[in-house]
């Protein structure tokens, strides 16, 4: 009997499992139908993190400065003996020559006034007085010969009078009044012909001007000065 009951229960469970629509109450279904396990959804594991690369800092390279090159020592005494023996007429100096004059000559290209045939020398004129000398220089440059206005105090400071007076292009000089420059080294280069009363600066003919103010106040002096310039510089 027990075996029959067990077979019936097993049969009903099988029917309930395969045919859940059998007529039965909810309690019967819950009792006889087996609980079907839910299918587990496999969850893919997260991807591994990307490998991290740690950039190594380059090790500092010690750069050693090149060792100074020591020139070989020269035996100046032996060299001197050799030169004296080879060139007995040559006089050797113990100290080098002073080269300030050579340095000045090397800068001749900078001195534009050395290309002028007529030089007008100012000594500290400013304002209307300097403008008057500029106008005189411009008139000479346009009507007679290439002319340049220069500042005498600059030449005095640079000790360049010799360079100016030895310029191959220079022919004539106009200069501010004597009292403006007699205390400079330029005064030693001034001379006057006692017979003709002609004035010179070095070997160049000189026209010694009056103060610029006197020409500005007296137009007649302007005309006289221009006649003198035209006569003396055009000859």
Secondary structure, 3 states (H helix, E strand, C coil): CHHHHHHHHHHHHHHHHHCCCCCCCHHHHHHHCCCCCCCCCCCCCCCCCCCCCCCCCCCCCCCCCCCCCCCCCCCHHHHHHHHHHHCCCCCCCCCCCCCHHHHHHHCHHHCHHHHCCEEEEECCCCHHHHHHHHHHHHHHHHHCCCEEEEEHHHHHHHCCHHHHHCCCCCCEEEECCHHHHCCCHHHHHEEECCCCCCEEECCEEEEECCCHHHHHHCHHHHHHHHHHHHHHHHC
